[in-house]
């Protein structure tokens, strides 16, 4: 079975309460389980970064659906590439809400994450991978 990992970033069009995020995650986890997609979602003050892993066609179809979602804008595809194995094999959707406390532990990302913007990740897939990896072991919700 071939696998792809797709990472995108975007900005929320509305304020996202913890309850709204939990509801969104519940639905995403159910859908991802059906599609055998794994991944992780990072969120900070209206900024999203999401990694999706699975069958290349399923991942791309899901991304196309997500990109049309009116709850966010400025969707930027950071990368979509083949992978040998899943980086998030046990999670239909891991999640981390980044706050000031988390930022202090991320060397090199602190300034950017204080006011994140999607354009930062244009042609910067390595930074996206490093950021996701930083939060891989700190899941919430």
QUIZI-V74303 format. One record per helix or strand. SS is the DSSP state (~ for helix, > for strand). FROM is the first residue (numbers start at 1). LEN is the number of residues. Records with the same first field share a line. If there is no record, write none. Layout:
SS=FROM-LEN / FROM-LEN
This chain:
>=3-10 / 38-7 / 47-8 / 72-12 / 94-4
~=18-18 / 56-12 / 100-5 / 110-5 / 118-4 / 125-11
